[in-house]
Amino acid sequence: MCTSCDETYRIFSVEIVTKQPVTTNMELFKEIAGRLFTNKVISNINIDNNKAYNTNDKQMFGFDLHLGNTKNPLTVTLENVETALTGLLEKFEDYSALKVTLN
């Protein structure tokens, strides 16, 4: 959790299995933000710490989501984030196995 400008952000780590190394994908980030706003989970989002790496013989794409909601901070939960992102990777054929964890 971090605080900035009198707003509390919860930090979530995202890991996605990819076919090729990826360090950024604006279309994916737009889709994530859209789903979280549409589902009224957040009012603010920051994405950072993008990285491509290998683990257990899998190519991974990872990044952190700093999520906040000025109107209702209690909506920023792991369960709500996971629900909002259900089916996200269907639009991205080179991505699979989305995992979100709360830091």
N, CA, C and O atoms as a Tinker XYZ file with bonds, in Angstrom:
   412  protein
     1  N      0.858000   -1.165000    0.000000    73     2
     2  CA     0.000000    0.000000    0.000000    64     1     3
     3  C      0.902000    1.224000    0.000000    63     2     4     5
     4  O      1.928000    1.235000    0.680000    81     3
     5  N      0.533000    2.254000   -0.753000    73     3     6
     6  CA     1.267000    3.511000   -0.723000    64     5     7
     7  C      0.266000    4.667000   -0.682000    63     6     8     9
     8  O     -0.883000    4.522000   -1.098000    81     7
     9  N      0.709000    5.785000   -0.189000    73     7    10
    10  CA    -0.155000    6.958000   -0.156000    64     9    11
    11  C      0.506000    8.073000   -0.947000    63    10    12    13
    12  O      1.720000    8.268000   -0.891000    81    11
    13  N     -0.319000    8.796000   -1.680000    73    11    14
    14  CA     0.152000    9.904000   -2.497000    64    13    15
    15  C     -0.978000   10.899000   -2.626000    63    14    16    17
    16  O     -2.106000   10.520000   -2.941000    81    15
    17  N     -0.696000   12.159000   -2.389000    73    15    18
    18  CA    -1.711000   13.217000   -2.539000    64    17    19
    19  C     -2.979000   12.890000   -1.767000    63    18    20    21
    20  O     -4.084000   13.087000   -2.273000    81    19
    21  N     -2.829000   12.393000   -0.550000    73    19    22
    22  CA    -3.962000   12.044000    0.316000    64    21    23
    23  C     -4.837000   10.933000   -0.248000    63    22    24    25
    24  O     -6.004000   10.817000    0.127000    81    23
    25  N     -4.303000   10.133000   -1.122000    73    23    26
    26  CA    -5.053000    8.983000   -1.636000    64    25    27
    27  C     -4.252000    7.721000   -1.367000    63    26    28    29
    28  O     -3.030000    7.714000   -1.512000    81    27
    29  N     -4.926000    6.671000   -0.983000    73    27    30
    30  CA    -4.274000    5.399000   -0.719000    64    29    31
    31  C     -4.392000    4.507000   -1.946000    63    30    32    33
    32  O     -5.477000    4.334000   -2.501000    81    31
    33  N     -3.269000    3.945000   -2.359000    73    31    34
    34  CA    -3.235000    3.007000   -3.468000    64    33    35
    35  C     -2.886000    1.623000   -2.930000    63    34    36    37
    36  O     -2.035000    1.479000   -2.052000    81    35
    37  N     -3.545000    0.629000   -3.463000    73    35    38
    38  CA    -3.164000   -0.751000   -3.178000    64    37    39
    39  C     -2.368000   -1.222000   -4.378000    63    38    40    41
    40  O     -2.701000   -0.899000   -5.519000    81    39
    41  N     -1.321000   -1.984000   -4.123000    73    39    42
    42  CA    -0.436000   -2.429000   -5.189000    64    41    43
    43  C     -0.673000   -3.910000   -5.457000    63    42    44    45
    44  O     -0.639000   -4.739000   -4.548000    81    43
    45  N     -0.913000   -4.219000   -6.729000    73    43    46
    46  CA    -1.136000   -5.583000   -7.185000    64    45    47
    47  C     -0.066000   -5.933000   -8.209000    63    46    48    49
    48  O      0.280000   -5.108000   -9.054000    81    47
    49  N      0.457000   -7.146000   -8.139000    73    47    50
    50  CA     1.394000   -7.629000   -9.139000    64    49    51
    51  C      0.641000   -8.524000  -10.114000    63    50    52    53
    52  O     -0.189000   -9.345000   -9.723000    81    51
    53  N      0.954000   -8.342000  -11.399000    73    51    54
    54  CA     0.318000   -9.120000  -12.452000    64    53    55
    55  C      1.392000   -9.910000  -13.183000    63    54    56    57
    56  O      2.447000   -9.371000  -13.520000    81    55
    57  N      1.124000  -11.180000  -13.424000    73    55    58
    58  CA     2.009000  -12.035000  -14.218000    64    57    59
    59  C      1.182000  -12.692000  -15.315000    63    58    60    61
    60  O      0.088000  -13.202000  -15.077000    81    59
    61  N      1.738000  -12.664000  -16.526000    73    59    62
    62  CA     1.067000  -13.264000  -17.678000    64    61    63
    63  C      2.088000  -14.111000  -18.430000    63    62    64    65
    64  O      3.211000  -13.666000  -18.664000    81    63
    65  N      1.707000  -15.321000  -18.807000    73    63    66
    66  CA     2.543000  -16.163000  -19.645000    64    65    67
    67  C      2.408000  -15.660000  -21.080000    63    66    68    69
    68  O      1.294000  -15.460000  -21.563000    81    67
    69  N      3.543000  -15.454000  -21.771000    73    67    70
    70  CA     3.535000  -14.958000  -23.147000    64    69    71
    71  C      4.330000  -15.887000  -24.053000    63    70    72    73
    72  O      5.183000  -16.646000  -23.594000    81    71
    73  N      4.037000  -15.814000  -25.347000    73    71    74
    74  CA     4.805000  -16.599000  -26.319000    64    73    75
    75  C      6.153000  -15.961000  -26.603000    63    74    76    77
    76  O      7.141000  -16.666000  -26.808000    81    75
    77  N      6.206000  -14.627000  -26.619000    73    75    78
    78  CA     7.423000  -13.873000  -26.901000    64    77    79
    79  C      7.679000  -12.910000  -25.742000    63    78    80    81
    80  O      6.752000  -12.567000  -25.007000    81    79
    81  N      8.948000  -12.464000  -25.570000    73    79    82
    82  CA     9.219000  -11.469000  -24.529000    64    81    83
    83  C      8.429000  -10.183000  -24.760000    63    82    84    85
    84  O      8.359000   -9.688000  -25.885000    81    83
    85  N      7.838000   -9.646000  -23.700000    73    83    86
    86  CA     7.039000   -8.419000  -23.755000    64    85    87
    87  C      7.461000   -7.536000  -22.587000    63    86    88    89
    88  O      7.589000   -8.016000  -21.461000    81    87
    89  N      7.678000   -6.242000  -22.850000    73    87    90
    90  CA     7.991000   -5.318000  -21.758000    64    89    91
    91  C      6.931000   -4.246000  -21.601000    63    90    92    93
    92  O      6.907000   -3.547000  -20.588000    81    91
    93  N      6.057000   -4.101000  -22.581000    73    91    94
    94  CA     4.936000   -3.166000  -22.461000    64    93    95
    95  C      3.884000   -3.520000  -23.516000    63    94    96    97
    96  O      4.206000   -4.084000  -24.562000    81    95
    97  N      2.643000   -3.187000  -23.232000    73    95    98
    98  CA     1.567000   -3.392000  -24.193000    64    97    99
    99  C      0.450000   -2.415000  -23.851000    63    98   100   101
   100  O     -0.366000   -2.674000  -22.967000    81    99
   101  N      0.422000   -1.294000  -24.556000    73    99   102
   102  CA    -0.555000   -0.249000  -24.252000    64   101   103
   103  C     -1.999000   -0.730000  -24.456000    63   102   104   105
   104  O     -2.887000   -0.325000  -23.706000    81   103
   105  N     -2.243000   -1.570000  -25.438000    73   103   106
   106  CA    -3.606000   -2.083000  -25.648000    64   105   107
   107  C     -4.060000   -2.912000  -24.451000    63   106   108   109
   108  O     -5.208000   -2.806000  -24.019000    81   107
   109  N     -3.169000   -3.727000  -23.921000    73   107   110
   110  CA    -3.489000   -4.511000  -22.724000    64   109   111
   111  C     -3.753000   -3.581000  -21.543000    63   110   112   113
   112  O     -4.724000   -3.768000  -20.810000    81   111
   113  N     -2.894000   -2.582000  -21.357000    73   111   114
   114  CA    -3.062000   -1.652000  -20.244000    64   113   115
   115  C     -4.370000   -0.874000  -20.356000    63   114   116   117
   116  O     -5.042000   -0.646000  -19.351000    81   115
   117  N     -4.736000   -0.464000  -21.569000    73   115   118
   118  CA    -6.013000    0.241000  -21.776000    64   117   119
   119  C     -7.186000   -0.674000  -21.431000    63   118   120   121
   120  O     -8.157000   -0.238000  -20.812000    81   119
   121  N     -7.096000   -1.919000  -21.824000    73   119   122
   122  CA    -8.164000   -2.883000  -21.534000    64   121   123
   123  C     -8.294000   -3.110000  -20.022000    63   122   124   125
   124  O     -9.406000   -3.167000  -19.497000    81   123
   125  N     -7.171000   -3.238000  -19.332000    73   123   126
   126  CA    -7.189000   -3.412000  -17.877000    64   125   127
   127  C     -7.848000   -2.203000  -17.213000    63   126   128   129
   128  O     -8.759000   -2.354000  -16.399000    81   127
   129  N     -7.381000   -1.006000  -17.566000    73   127   130
   130  CA    -7.933000    0.216000  -16.975000    64   129   131
   131  C     -9.426000    0.325000  -17.262000    63   130   132   133
   132  O    -10.206000    0.643000  -16.365000    81   131
   133  N     -9.828000    0.067000  -18.494000    73   131   134
   134  CA   -11.243000    0.146000  -18.862000    64   133   135
   135  C    -12.106000   -0.791000  -18.042000    63   134   136   137
   136  O    -13.175000   -0.403000  -17.570000    81   135
   137  N    -11.651000   -2.016000  -17.869000    73   135   138
   138  CA   -12.427000   -2.989000  -17.092000    64   137   139
   139  C    -12.528000   -2.583000  -15.614000    63   138   140   141
   140  O    -13.584000   -2.720000  -14.996000    81   139
   141  N    -11.429000   -2.087000  -15.062000    73   139   142
   142  CA   -11.445000   -1.689000  -13.648000    64   141   143
   143  C    -12.311000   -0.455000  -13.418000    63   142   144   145
   144  O    -12.987000   -0.356000  -12.394000    81   143
   145  N    -12.298000    0.500000  -14.374000    73   143   146
   146  CA   -13.176000    1.670000  -14.257000    64   145   147
   147  C    -14.634000    1.278000  -14.470000    63   146   148   149
   148  O    -15.504000    1.699000  -13.707000    81   147
   149  N    -14.910000    0.486000  -15.489000    73   147   150
   150  CA   -16.275000    0.066000  -15.804000    64   149   151
   151  C    -16.916000   -0.688000  -14.642000    63   150   152   153
   152  O    -18.103000   -0.526000  -14.362000    81   151
   153  N    -16.117000   -1.510000  -13.973000    73   151   154
   154  CA   -16.622000   -2.282000  -12.836000    64   153   155
   155  C    -16.595000   -1.499000  -11.522000    63   154   156   157
   156  O    -16.855000   -2.049000  -10.452000    81   155
   157  N    -16.275000   -0.201000  -11.622000    73   155   158
   158  CA   -16.269000    0.703000  -10.472000    64   157   159
   159  C    -15.359000    0.232000   -9.336000    63   158   160   161
   160  O    -15.638000    0.466000   -8.160000    81   159
   161  N    -14.267000   -0.437000   -9.713000    73   159   162
   162  CA   -13.284000   -0.871000   -8.726000    64   161   163
   163  C    -12.360000    0.293000   -8.375000    63   162   164   165
   164  O    -11.964000    0.442000   -7.219000    81   163
   165  N    -12.012000    1.121000   -9.368000    73   163   166
   166  CA   -11.004000    2.167000   -9.167000    64   165   167
   167  C    -11.469000    3.515000   -9.696000    63   166   168   169
   168  O    -12.414000    3.607000  -10.479000    81   167
   169  N    -10.778000    4.559000   -9.245000    73   167   170
   170  CA   -10.914000    5.884000   -9.841000    64   169   171
   171  C     -9.560000    6.369000  -10.351000    63   170   172   173
   172  O     -9.491000    7.334000  -11.111000    81   171
   173  N     -8.466000    5.692000   -9.928000    73   171   174
   174  CA    -7.110000    6.036000  -10.367000    64   173   175
   175  C     -6.283000    4.776000  -10.560000    63   174   176   177
   176  O     -6.445000    3.791000   -9.838000    81   175
   177  N     -5.385000    4.823000  -11.557000    73   175   178
   178  CA    -4.519000    3.679000  -11.831000    64   177   179
   179  C     -3.151000    4.175000  -12.283000    63   178   180   181
   180  O     -3.044000    5.141000  -13.038000    81   179
   181  N     -2.120000    3.506000  -11.812000    73   179   182
   182  CA    -0.759000    3.697000  -12.299000    64   181   183
   183  C     -0.185000    2.312000  -12.552000    63   182   184   185
   184  O     -0.403000    1.387000  -11.769000    81   183
   185  N      0.550000    2.175000  -13.650000    73   183   186
   186  CA     1.168000    0.903000  -14.001000    64   185   187
   187  C      2.672000    1.132000  -14.074000    63   186   188   189
   188  O      3.138000    2.057000  -14.739000    81   187
   189  N      3.430000    0.276000  -13.381000    73   187   190
   190  CA     4.881000    0.414000  -13.452000    64   189   191
   191  C      5.560000   -0.928000  -13.218000    63   190   192   193
   192  O      4.903000   -1.954000  -13.043000    81   191
   193  N      6.883000   -0.897000  -13.220000    73   191   194
   194  CA     7.712000   -2.066000  -12.967000    64   193   195
   195  C      7.506000   -3.151000  -14.023000    63   194   196   197
   196  O      7.503000   -4.340000  -13.703000    81   195
   197  N      7.335000   -2.740000  -15.282000    73   195   198
   198  CA     7.155000   -3.695000  -16.384000    64   197   199
   199  C      8.426000   -4.512000  -16.565000    63   198   200   201
   200  O      9.535000   -3.984000  -16.484000    81   199
   201  N      8.251000   -5.804000  -16.810000    73   199   202
   202  CA     9.418000   -6.650000  -17.012000    64   201   203
   203  C      9.054000   -7.908000  -17.791000    63   202   204   205
   204  O      7.940000   -8.423000  -17.695000    81   203
   205  N     10.019000   -8.383000  -18.559000    73   203   206
   206  CA     9.918000   -9.677000  -19.228000    64   205   207
   207  C     10.950000  -10.585000  -18.577000    63   206   208   209
   208  O     12.085000  -10.168000  -18.351000    81   207
   209  N     10.571000  -11.820000  -18.272000    73   207   210
   210  CA    11.492000  -12.736000  -17.623000    64   209   211
   211  C     11.058000  -14.178000  -17.885000    63   210   212   213
   212  O      9.945000  -14.429000  -18.346000    81   211
   213  N     11.943000  -15.108000  -17.587000    73   211   214
   214  CA    11.653000  -16.531000  -17.710000    64   213   215
   215  C     11.594000  -17.156000  -16.329000    63   214   216   217
   216  O     12.405000  -16.848000  -15.456000    81   215
   217  N     10.631000  -18.030000  -16.148000    73   215   218
   218  CA    10.529000  -18.794000  -14.916000    64   217   219
   219  C      9.896000  -20.149000  -15.241000    63   218   220   221
   220  O      8.910000  -20.229000  -15.974000    81   219
   221  N     10.474000  -21.198000  -14.689000    73   219   222
   222  CA     9.956000  -22.558000  -14.925000    64   221   223
   223  C      9.751000  -22.830000  -16.407000    63   222   224   225
   224  O      8.731000  -23.392000  -16.804000    81   223
   225  N     10.727000  -22.428000  -17.230000    73   223   226
   226  CA    10.684000  -22.622000  -18.688000    64   225   227
   227  C      9.499000  -21.938000  -19.360000    63   226   228   229
   228  O      9.048000  -22.381000  -20.417000    81   227
   229  N      8.991000  -20.861000  -18.758000    73   227   230
   230  CA     7.901000  -20.084000  -19.352000    64   229   231
   231  C      8.360000  -18.648000  -19.520000    63   230   232   233
   232  O      9.062000  -18.105000  -18.667000    81   231
   233  N      7.955000  -18.033000  -20.634000    73   231   234
   234  CA     8.206000  -16.614000  -20.872000    64   233   235
   235  C      7.107000  -15.838000  -20.154000    63   234   236   237
   236  O      5.922000  -16.103000  -20.357000    81   235
   237  N      7.502000  -14.873000  -19.310000    73   235   238
   238  CA     6.540000  -14.131000  -18.495000    64   237   239
   239  C      6.611000  -12.634000  -18.787000    63   238   240   241
   240  O      7.661000  -12.101000  -19.147000    81   239
   241  N      5.470000  -11.971000  -18.622000    73   239   242
   242  CA     5.358000  -10.516000  -18.673000    64   241   243
   243  C      4.758000  -10.104000  -17.341000    63   242   244   245
   244  O      3.667000  -10.552000  -16.988000    81   243
   245  N      5.455000   -9.258000  -16.600000    73   243   246
   246  CA     4.968000   -8.841000  -15.295000    64   245   247
   247  C      4.952000   -7.334000  -15.148000    63   246   248   249
   248  O      5.712000   -6.628000  -15.811000    81   247
   249  N      4.086000   -6.844000  -14.279000    73   247   250
   250  CA     4.003000   -5.416000  -13.983000    64   249   251
   251  C      3.186000   -5.232000  -12.715000    63   250   252   253
   252  O      2.503000   -6.148000  -12.258000    81   251
   253  N      3.270000   -4.027000  -12.153000    73   251   254
   254  CA     2.514000   -3.693000  -10.949000    64   253   255
   255  C      1.398000   -2.718000  -11.277000    63   254   256   257
   256  O      1.579000   -1.802000  -12.080000    81   255
   257  N      0.252000   -2.917000  -10.658000    73   255   258
   258  CA    -0.880000   -2.003000  -10.751000    64   257   259
   259  C     -1.011000   -1.289000   -9.411000    63   258   260   261
   260  O     -1.178000   -1.932000   -8.375000    81   259
   261  N     -0.935000    0.034000   -9.431000    73   259   262
   262  CA    -1.195000    0.846000   -8.246000    64   261   263
   263  C     -2.618000    1.370000   -8.415000    63   262   264   265
   264  O     -2.872000    2.221000   -9.269000    81   263
   265  N     -3.539000    0.869000   -7.610000    73   263   266
   266  CA    -4.956000    1.145000   -7.794000    64   265   267
   267  C     -5.535000    1.898000   -6.600000    63   266   268   269
   268  O     -5.248000    1.577000   -5.447000    81   267
   269  N     -6.350000    2.902000   -6.896000    73   267   270
   270  CA    -7.004000    3.667000   -5.846000    64   269   271
   271  C     -8.426000    4.021000   -6.239000    63   270   272   273
   272  O     -8.781000    4.024000   -7.418000    81   271
   273  N     -9.235000    4.321000   -5.229000    73   271   274
   274  CA   -10.599000    4.764000   -5.462000    64   273   275
   275  C    -10.914000    5.830000   -4.417000    63   274   276   277
   276  O    -11.091000    5.525000   -3.237000    81   275
   277  N    -10.982000    7.078000   -4.864000    73   275   278
   278  CA   -11.199000    8.190000   -3.930000    64   277   279
   279  C    -12.594000    8.180000   -3.331000    63   278   280   281
   280  O    -12.779000    8.658000   -2.212000    81   279
   281  N    -13.576000    7.653000   -4.039000    73   279   282
   282  CA   -14.956000    7.646000   -3.552000    64   281   283
   283  C    -15.246000    6.472000   -2.629000    63   282   284   285
   284  O    -15.992000    6.603000   -1.658000    81   283
   285  N    -14.647000    5.316000   -2.941000    73   283   286
   286  CA   -14.902000    4.125000   -2.137000    64   285   287
   287  C    -13.665000    3.228000   -2.134000    63   286   288   289
   288  O    -13.595000    2.278000   -2.913000    81   287
   289  N    -12.695000    3.511000   -1.276000    73   287   290
   290  CA   -11.455000    2.733000   -1.243000    64   289   291
   291  C    -11.659000    1.245000   -0.961000    63   290   292   293
   292  O    -10.801000    0.432000   -1.304000    81   291
   293  N    -12.760000    0.888000   -0.353000    73   291   294
   294  CA   -13.005000   -0.509000   -0.008000    64   293   295
   295  C    -13.287000   -1.386000   -1.230000    63   294   296   297
   296  O    -13.297000   -2.611000   -1.113000    81   295
   297  N    -13.515000   -0.783000   -2.399000    73   295   298
   298  CA   -13.764000   -1.574000   -3.610000    64   297   299
   299  C    -12.476000   -2.119000   -4.215000    63   298   300   301
   300  O    -12.519000   -3.006000   -5.068000    81   299
   301  N    -11.326000   -1.595000   -3.779000    73   299   302
   302  CA   -10.041000   -2.024000   -4.343000    64   301   303
   303  C     -9.550000   -3.253000   -3.585000    63   302   304   305
   304  O     -8.696000   -3.172000   -2.702000    81   303
   305  N    -10.130000   -4.410000   -3.971000    73   303   306
   306  CA    -9.782000   -5.684000   -3.348000    64   305   307
   307  C     -9.280000   -6.649000   -4.415000    63   306   308   309
   308  O     -9.549000   -6.472000   -5.603000    81   307
   309  N     -8.557000   -7.656000   -3.984000    73   307   310
   310  CA    -8.071000   -8.675000   -4.908000    64   309   311
   311  C     -9.238000   -9.345000   -5.621000    63   310   312   313
   312  O     -9.182000   -9.566000   -6.831000    81   311
   313  N    -10.285000   -9.665000   -4.887000    73   311   314
   314  CA   -11.455000  -10.325000   -5.487000    64   313   315
   315  C    -12.087000   -9.456000   -6.571000    63   314   316   317
   316  O    -12.420000   -9.964000   -7.642000    81   315
   317  N    -12.261000   -8.157000   -6.320000    73   315   318
   318  CA   -12.866000   -7.269000   -7.312000    64   317   319
   319  C    -11.969000   -7.092000   -8.532000    63   318   320   321
   320  O    -12.460000   -7.032000   -9.660000    81   319
   321  N    -10.662000   -7.008000   -8.315000    73   319   322
   322  CA    -9.726000   -6.876000   -9.436000    64   321   323
   323  C     -9.766000   -8.143000  -10.285000    63   322   324   325
   324  O     -9.847000   -8.062000  -11.511000    81   323
   325  N     -9.712000   -9.302000   -9.654000    73   323   326
   326  CA    -9.759000  -10.570000  -10.393000    64   325   327
   327  C    -11.068000  -10.702000  -11.170000    63   326   328   329
   328  O    -11.062000  -11.141000  -12.321000    81   327
   329  N    -12.175000  -10.331000  -10.559000    73   327   330
   330  CA   -13.473000  -10.405000  -11.243000    64   329   331
   331  C    -13.504000   -9.486000  -12.450000    63   330   332   333
   332  O    -13.972000   -9.886000  -13.517000    81   331
   333  N    -13.016000   -8.263000  -12.302000    73   331   334
   334  CA   -13.006000   -7.301000  -13.414000    64   333   335
   335  C    -12.118000   -7.773000  -14.561000    63   334   336   337
   336  O    -12.390000   -7.460000  -15.720000    81   335
   337  N    -11.069000   -8.517000  -14.257000    73   335   338
   338  CA   -10.126000   -8.947000  -15.291000    64   337   339
   339  C    -10.416000  -10.344000  -15.843000    63   338   340   341
   340  O     -9.661000  -10.851000  -16.672000    81   339
   341  N    -11.496000  -10.961000  -15.393000    73   339   342
   342  CA   -11.875000  -12.279000  -15.911000    64   341   343
   343  C    -12.091000  -12.202000  -17.415000    63   342   344   345
   344  O    -12.824000  -11.341000  -17.901000    81   343
   345  N    -11.451000  -13.104000  -18.147000    73   343   346
   346  CA   -11.590000  -13.156000  -19.605000    64   345   347
   347  C    -10.748000  -12.137000  -20.350000    63   346   348   349
   348  O    -10.845000  -12.039000  -21.574000    81   347
   349  N     -9.937000  -11.387000  -19.652000    73   347   350
   350  CA    -9.120000  -10.332000  -20.258000    64   349   351
   351  C     -8.250000  -10.835000  -21.403000    63   350   352   353
   352  O     -8.137000  -10.169000  -22.432000    81   351
   353  N     -7.644000  -11.984000  -21.238000    73   351   354
   354  CA    -6.662000  -12.447000  -22.216000    64   353   355
   355  C     -7.266000  -13.039000  -23.479000    63   354   356   357
   356  O     -6.529000  -13.395000  -24.399000    81   355
   357  N     -8.588000  -13.155000  -23.549000    73   355   358
   358  CA    -9.231000  -13.684000  -24.753000    64   357   359
   359  C     -8.945000  -12.821000  -25.971000    63   358   360   361
   360  O     -8.921000  -13.333000  -27.090000    81   359
   361  N     -8.726000  -11.510000  -25.779000    73   359   362
   362  CA    -8.421000  -10.588000  -26.872000    64   361   363
   363  C     -6.954000  -10.623000  -27.287000    63   362   364   365
   364  O     -6.583000  -10.049000  -28.311000    81   363
   365  N     -6.122000  -11.293000  -26.500000    73   363   366
   366  CA    -4.677000  -11.282000  -26.723000    64   365   367
   367  C     -4.196000  -12.719000  -26.926000    63   366   368   369
   368  O     -3.912000  -13.428000  -25.961000    81   367
   369  N     -4.107000  -13.138000  -28.181000    73   367   370
   370  CA    -3.864000  -14.548000  -28.490000    64   369   371
   371  C     -2.487000  -15.058000  -28.065000    63   370   372   373
   372  O     -2.319000  -16.265000  -27.890000    81   371
   373  N     -1.502000  -14.183000  -27.894000    73   371   374
   374  CA    -0.169000  -14.627000  -27.482000    64   373   375
   375  C      0.015000  -14.658000  -25.974000    63   374   376   377
   376  O      1.116000  -14.922000  -25.493000    81   375
   377  N     -1.058000  -14.390000  -25.214000    73   375   378
   378  CA    -0.983000  -14.340000  -23.755000    64   377   379
   379  C     -1.873000  -15.417000  -23.150000    63   378   380   381
   380  O     -2.918000  -15.763000  -23.701000    81   379
   381  N     -1.437000  -15.944000  -21.998000    73   379   382
   382  CA    -2.266000  -16.921000  -21.274000    64   381   383
   383  C     -1.918000  -16.865000  -19.790000    63   382   384   385
   384  O     -0.933000  -16.240000  -19.397000    81   383
   385  N     -2.718000  -17.509000  -18.990000    73   383   386
   386  CA    -2.462000  -17.708000  -17.563000    64   385   387
   387  C     -2.178000  -16.416000  -16.793000    63   386   388   389
   388  O     -1.070000  -16.207000  -16.300000    81   387
   389  N     -3.182000  -15.567000  -16.699000    73   387   390
   390  CA    -3.104000  -14.324000  -15.918000    64   389   391
   391  C     -3.147000  -14.649000  -14.428000    63   390   392   393
   392  O     -4.003000  -15.410000  -13.976000    81   391
   393  N     -2.217000  -14.067000  -13.668000    73   391   394
   394  CA    -2.199000  -14.223000  -12.214000    64   393   395
   395  C     -2.052000  -12.841000  -11.580000    63   394   396   397
   396  O     -1.153000  -12.081000  -11.941000    81   395
   397  N     -2.940000  -12.517000  -10.630000    73   395   398
   398  CA    -2.892000  -11.243000   -9.914000    64   397   399
   399  C     -2.705000  -11.536000   -8.440000    63   398   400   401
   400  O     -3.408000  -12.374000   -7.875000    81   399
   401  N     -1.753000  -10.845000   -7.809000    73   399   402
   402  CA    -1.528000  -10.990000   -6.376000    64   401   403
   403  C     -1.475000   -9.608000   -5.729000    63   402   404   405
   404  O     -1.062000   -8.633000   -6.357000    81   403
   405  N     -1.890000   -9.536000   -4.491000    73   403   406
   406  CA    -1.851000   -8.294000   -3.716000    64   405   407
   407  C     -0.505000   -8.219000   -3.021000    63   406   408   409
   408  O     -0.095000   -9.160000   -2.342000    81   407
   409  N      0.183000   -7.092000   -3.193000    73   407   410
   410  CA     1.476000   -6.894000   -2.506000    64   409   411
   411  C      1.250000   -6.370000   -1.113000    63   410   412
   412  O      2.210000   -6.139000   -0.377000    81   411
